[in-house]
Amino acid sequence: MAKGRSRVGKNDLVGTVAGTTELTKENTKKVVNAVLEGIFSVLKQTGQLQLTKFGTFSVRKTKGRQGRNPATGQPITIPPGYRLGFKVSKVWKEGMMLRQREQAKDKVKVHTHKEAPKAKAAAKLVVKKPPAKAKKR
C-alpha cells in the first residue's frame, strides 16, 4: 500500500460497487462475498485463476523450515503450508502507470520567471571540544 493512504476493506469495496451498480448494499455484499468464495473455490481446485486484464492468482506450496520464536529466541520448526500469490497483468499495470503520470502532470506547477527568494543565512554551529586529559608517565 502507498504511504499516506488509509486501508480499504471489504465494506469500502461494497460501498463503491453499490454506488456504481445501483444495487443495495445488502445485495452488493452478497455479490462480493459470492465472488470471493468463487475465487477461493477455483484456487482450491486448480491452484490458479487468471482474470484477463487484471491479473493471476496462484497458490504456492511452501517447504517446512527452521525459524525462531521472536519472544524467546528458541528455534522452532515452521510446518509446510500454502501461500497465495498475485501477479498484476501487463494491461492493468500499464493503465496504472499512465494514470500516475497524468496525476504527476497535474501536480506540476508552471513556474514563471520571478526573482527567487533569497536564502536565509545558515546559523554557525559552535562545537566545544572537551579538555584534553593529562598523560600519565
N, C-alpha and C positions, 0 to 999 in steps of 0.2 A: 504494500500500500504506500502511496506517496505521503511524504511528510506534510503535516498541516491539515490533513483531511480526516474527518471523523469516519468511524466504521459504518458500513452499510450492511444491514442484516436482512433477514427474510421478510420482516414486516415492511421495510422500506421498498423491497422488490415488489411485494404485494400491492403496496400503495401506488407505485409507479405503473404497474401493469393494469391495475384497476382504473386509473386515470386515462390510460391510453385506450383501453378496450371498452370503456363504459360499462364494465361489469361491477357488481357489488364486491366489496372487499371480502365477504364471506365466500362467494363463488370463486373469486380470484385466488384466494388462499387454497381452496380445494384444487384448482388447476395447477398452481405452483407446486403443491405437495405431490400431485399425481406425476408431474414432470420429473421431480426429483426422485421419486420412487421408481419411475421408469428408467432413469439413468442408472440408478443403483442396481436394478434388476438386470439390465443389459450388461453392466460391468461384471456382475456376479456370474453371469452365464458365459460371456465371451472374453472378458478381460480387456475389451477395448470398445470405445464408442467414438466415432468420427462425426462431428457436426460440420457440414460444409460451410465455409466462410466464417467459422467461429473457432474451432479447434478440435483437438483429440484428447479424450480422457483415456487413461490406461491404468491397469493395475499391475504393480511390480512386486515381485516376491523379494523379501529381504532375508539374508542369512542370519543365523544366530551369531552373537559376538559377545566379547567381554566388554564390560563397562564399569563405571564407578558410581557408587551412591554418593551424590554431592553432599549430603548431610554428614555422612560418617567417613567417607573416603574408602569404604570397603569395596573390594571387587565384587561385581555381580554378573550373572550371565543373562544377557538380553535374548529372549527366545526369537526364533524366526517369525516373520509376520508378513504383512502386505502394506504397500504404500500406494496412494492414489497419485497419479501424475497427470499433468495437463500441459499440452503444448499448443500455443496460440497459432492459428492459421496465418499464412502469409498475407492473405487479403485483409484480415482483421488488423494485423499488426501495421500494415501499410496505411490503412484508414486511420488508425490512431495516431501514427506519426504525422500524417497530413494535418489532422485536427490540432495536434500540439504545435506544429509550425504556424498554422493560422492564428492560434491563440497568442503565440510569441510575437507575431507581426502586429497584432492589435495592441500589445503592451508596449511596443517600441514607440517612444515619443520622437516627434520630429523636432530636432534642435535648430534654433535659429542662431545666427552668428551674433550672440550677445557677448558682452565682456564677461569673462569667467570671474566668479567671486574670488577675492584674494584669500589665500590660505593663511590661517592663523599661525602665529609663531609658536613653535613647539617649546614646551617648558623643558628646561635642562634638568636632568636627573643628577643629583649630587650623591655620590657614593662615598661613605666614610669607611676607611679601612680600619680594622681593629689594630690596637697597638701591638707591635712586634714583641715576641717573648724573648727574654734573655737566654742565651745558650749557656748550659752548664758545662764545666770542664772537669 
